[in-house]
Amino acid sequence: MVNFALLSVFVPTFFFVSITPGMCMTLAMTLGITIGVKRTLWMMWGEMLGVALVALLAVLGVAAVLLAYPQLFTAFKWGGGAYLFYIGVQMWRSRGSMAIPETAAEVRSTSRGQLFVQGFVTAVANPKGWAFHIALLPPFIDQSLPLSPQLAFLLTIIVLLELICMLAYASGGKALRYFLAQASNVRVMNRIAGSLMVGVGAWLAFL
């Protein structure tokens, strides 16, 4: 069972956390621009798995231990940030598999696995995500009720909210893509997306 009085506060709280611009939402918008909403879903599945893992560990207390040893994050953050930065530079130069092709004959080769891992790494390596879940999620757990059903229910809501927000951002990116495409300015499109990706990579590394 779930405490529905707490739930009435939980949903708007976590929706606000999810919809606030951040690394994952910026990534969703960037990929919406470059590869479209449908293919961006593969990144979203990875991101949602990462968010669910972070939330689960927050409730179980493991996250508190990890945050006490920030060096555990350092290599992961810098590695993930460097990867996203590299992709962003490639996109800015209209190169790489994630850049929008300048001719219809060009074929994107970005694999579903690459997109999935990209989303997962971005979610798990985000210290702010850990901090938010450690601070916000445990108070919504009713200690008088069984943990597993509550946790499963709350994680489902968190993941659904993340999906809704990422779809909104990715769709915005798709709209921007079509707007720029009408102006026949693919290079500008790639540079906007590449700049956003570089920003996400730097944000991840230096956060």
C-alpha positions as CSV (number, residue, x, y, z in Angstrom):
1,M,0.0,0.0,0.0
2,V,1.0,3.6,-0.5
3,N,0.3,6.6,1.6
4,F,-1.8,8.7,-0.8
5,A,-1.5,11.9,1.2
6,L,2.2,11.7,0.7
7,L,1.7,10.7,-2.9
8,S,-0.3,13.9,-3.6
9,V,2.9,15.8,-2.7
10,F,5.3,13.3,-4.3
11,V,4.0,13.6,-7.9
12,P,4.3,17.4,-8.3
13,T,7.6,17.4,-6.4
14,F,9.3,14.9,-8.6
15,F,7.6,16.3,-11.7
16,F,9.2,19.7,-10.9
17,V,12.6,18.0,-10.4
18,S,12.3,16.1,-13.7
19,I,11.0,19.0,-15.9
20,T,13.8,21.4,-14.6
21,P,16.4,21.8,-17.4
22,G,19.4,19.6,-16.7
23,M,21.8,17.2,-18.3
24,C,19.3,14.5,-19.2
25,M,16.7,16.9,-20.5
26,T,19.3,18.8,-22.6
27,L,20.6,15.5,-23.9
28,A,17.0,14.5,-24.9
29,M,16.5,17.8,-26.7
30,T,19.8,17.6,-28.5
31,L,19.1,14.1,-29.7
32,G,15.6,15.1,-30.7
33,I,17.2,17.7,-33.0
34,T,19.8,15.4,-34.5
35,I,18.2,11.9,-34.7
36,G,14.5,12.4,-34.0
37,V,12.2,11.4,-31.1
38,K,11.9,7.8,-32.2
39,R,15.6,6.9,-32.0
40,T,16.0,9.1,-29.0
41,L,13.8,6.7,-27.1
42,W,16.8,4.3,-26.9
43,M,18.7,7.0,-24.9
44,M,15.6,7.5,-22.8
45,W,15.4,3.8,-21.8
46,G,19.0,3.9,-20.6
47,E,18.4,7.2,-18.7
48,M,15.3,5.8,-17.0
49,L,17.2,2.7,-16.0
50,G,19.9,4.9,-14.5
51,V,17.4,7.1,-12.7
52,A,15.7,4.0,-11.3
53,L,19.0,2.6,-10.1
54,V,20.0,5.9,-8.4
55,A,16.6,6.2,-6.7
56,L,16.7,2.6,-5.5
57,L,20.2,3.0,-4.1
58,A,19.1,6.3,-2.4
59,V,16.4,4.5,-0.5
60,L,18.6,1.6,0.4
61,G,21.3,4.0,1.7
62,V,24.1,3.0,-0.6
63,A,24.0,6.4,-2.3
64,A,24.9,8.1,1.0
65,V,28.0,6.0,1.2
66,L,29.0,6.8,-2.4
67,L,28.5,10.5,-1.9
68,A,30.9,10.2,1.1
69,Y,33.6,9.1,-1.3
70,P,33.4,11.5,-4.2
71,Q,36.4,9.9,-5.8
72,L,34.2,7.0,-6.9
73,F,32.4,9.5,-9.1
74,T,35.4,11.3,-10.5
75,A,36.6,8.8,-13.2
76,F,33.0,8.0,-14.3
77,K,32.1,11.7,-14.5
78,W,35.2,12.7,-16.4
79,G,34.9,9.7,-18.8
80,G,31.3,10.3,-19.5
81,G,31.9,14.0,-19.9
82,A,34.8,13.5,-22.3
83,Y,32.7,11.2,-24.4
84,L,29.8,13.6,-24.7
85,F,32.2,16.5,-25.3
86,Y,33.8,14.5,-28.2
87,I,30.4,13.7,-29.7
88,G,29.4,17.4,-29.4
89,V,32.6,18.5,-31.3
90,Q,31.9,16.0,-34.0
91,M,28.3,17.2,-34.4
92,W,29.4,20.8,-34.5
93,R,31.7,19.9,-37.4
94,S,28.8,18.0,-39.0
95,R,30.7,14.8,-38.6
96,G,30.0,11.6,-36.7
97,S,27.0,9.3,-36.6
98,M,24.9,11.6,-34.5
99,A,25.2,14.7,-36.7
100,I,22.2,15.4,-39.0
101,P,23.2,14.2,-42.5
102,E,23.6,17.0,-45.1
103,T,22.2,14.8,-47.8
104,A,19.4,12.3,-47.8
105,A,21.8,9.6,-49.0
106,E,23.8,9.7,-45.8
107,V,22.9,7.1,-43.2
108,R,23.2,7.4,-39.5
109,S,25.1,4.6,-37.9
110,T,24.5,5.3,-34.2
111,S,23.5,2.0,-32.6
112,R,20.7,1.6,-30.2
113,G,23.2,0.3,-27.7
114,Q,25.3,3.4,-27.9
115,L,22.3,5.6,-27.3
116,F,21.2,3.4,-24.4
117,V,24.6,3.5,-22.7
118,Q,24.8,7.3,-23.3
119,G,21.5,7.8,-21.4
120,F,22.5,5.4,-18.6
121,V,25.9,7.0,-18.1
122,T,24.4,10.5,-18.0
123,A,21.9,9.6,-15.4
124,V,24.1,7.6,-13.1
125,A,27.1,10.0,-13.3
126,N,25.0,13.0,-12.3
127,P,25.7,13.9,-8.7
128,K,22.8,16.2,-8.5
129,G,20.5,13.3,-9.4
130,W,21.9,11.3,-6.4
131,A,21.6,14.3,-4.1
132,F,18.0,15.0,-5.1
133,H,16.9,11.4,-4.6
134,I,18.7,11.1,-1.3
135,A,17.1,14.2,0.0
136,L,13.6,13.8,-1.5
137,L,12.8,10.1,-1.9
138,P,13.2,8.6,1.6
139,P,10.7,10.9,3.3
140,F,8.0,9.5,1.1
141,I,8.6,6.0,2.4
142,D,6.2,5.0,5.1
143,Q,8.1,2.9,7.6
144,S,4.9,1.3,8.9
145,L,4.2,-0.2,5.5
146,P,6.2,-2.9,3.5
147,L,9.1,-1.4,1.7
148,S,9.0,-3.3,-1.6
149,P,5.5,-2.4,-2.8
150,Q,6.0,1.3,-2.0
151,L,9.4,1.4,-3.6
152,A,8.2,-0.3,-6.8
153,F,5.2,2.1,-7.0
154,L,7.3,5.2,-6.4
155,L,10.0,4.1,-8.8
156,T,7.4,3.5,-11.5
157,I,6.1,7.1,-11.0
158,I,9.6,8.6,-11.1
159,V,10.4,6.7,-14.4
160,L,7.1,7.7,-16.0
161,L,7.7,11.4,-15.0
162,E,11.2,11.2,-16.5
163,L,9.8,9.7,-19.7
164,I,7.1,12.4,-20.1
165,C,9.6,15.2,-19.5
166,M,12.2,13.8,-21.9
167,L,9.6,13.3,-24.6
168,A,8.6,16.9,-24.2
169,Y,12.2,18.1,-24.5
170,A,12.9,15.7,-27.4
171,S,9.8,16.9,-29.2
172,G,10.9,20.5,-28.8
173,G,14.2,19.5,-30.4
174,K,12.3,17.9,-33.3
175,A,10.3,21.0,-33.8
176,L,13.5,23.0,-33.9
177,R,14.9,20.6,-36.4
178,Y,12.0,21.0,-38.7
179,F,12.1,24.8,-38.4
180,L,15.8,24.9,-39.3
181,A,15.4,22.3,-42.0
182,Q,12.9,24.6,-43.8
183,A,15.7,27.2,-43.9
184,S,18.0,24.6,-45.4
185,N,20.5,25.3,-42.7
186,V,21.7,21.8,-41.6
187,R,25.1,23.1,-40.5
188,V,23.5,25.6,-38.1
189,M,21.3,22.7,-36.8
190,N,24.4,20.6,-36.2
191,R,26.2,23.4,-34.5
192,I,23.3,24.1,-32.2
193,A,23.0,20.5,-31.2
194,G,26.8,20.1,-31.0
195,S,27.1,23.1,-28.7
196,L,24.4,21.7,-26.4
197,M,26.2,18.3,-26.3
198,V,29.5,20.0,-25.5
199,G,27.7,21.9,-22.7
200,V,26.3,18.7,-21.3
201,G,29.7,17.0,-21.4
202,A,31.4,19.9,-19.6
203,W,28.5,20.1,-17.2
204,L,28.8,16.4,-16.4
205,A,32.6,16.6,-15.9
206,F,32.8,19.8,-13.8
207,L,29.6,19.5,-11.8
